[in-house]
Amino acid sequence: MEFALDLCARRSIDVFVPRLHQAAIVAHRAEFEAVGTALLAPPPQAVAVFQDKVIAYEAVQAIGVPVPRGGGCAAPANCWPPWRSWRRAGTRPASSRRPGRAGSASG
């Protein structure tokens, strides 16, 4: 975030569209405005919702936006319950590890 802010200030950038580290950058919107740079990015709450596809689908579905169905699921919340439990536990199934990574038989 500090690098982007410094770059915007040094180069007098009028509008900055953050792609990477968006959550950290939008949390400092006032600092960018103080150096004369407008952020073309959603508010921090929206960034947080859209960092997780399941939560994003649930949020837009809750306001009536149609979401794609997958595998015959009627709602995104019903499509991915295992992902939720893995995220809450901070783990992944062993089969999702890629060969050659730390902790695998070949790495």
PyMOL commands that set and color helices and strands:
alter all, ss='L'
color gray80, all
select helices_A, chain A and resi 2-10+22-26+29-34+44-49+53-62+76-79+81-89+94-96
alter helices_A, ss='H'
color red, helices_A
select strands_A, chain A and resi 15-16+38-39
alter strands_A, ss='S'
color yellow, strands_A
deselect
rebuild
show_as cartoon
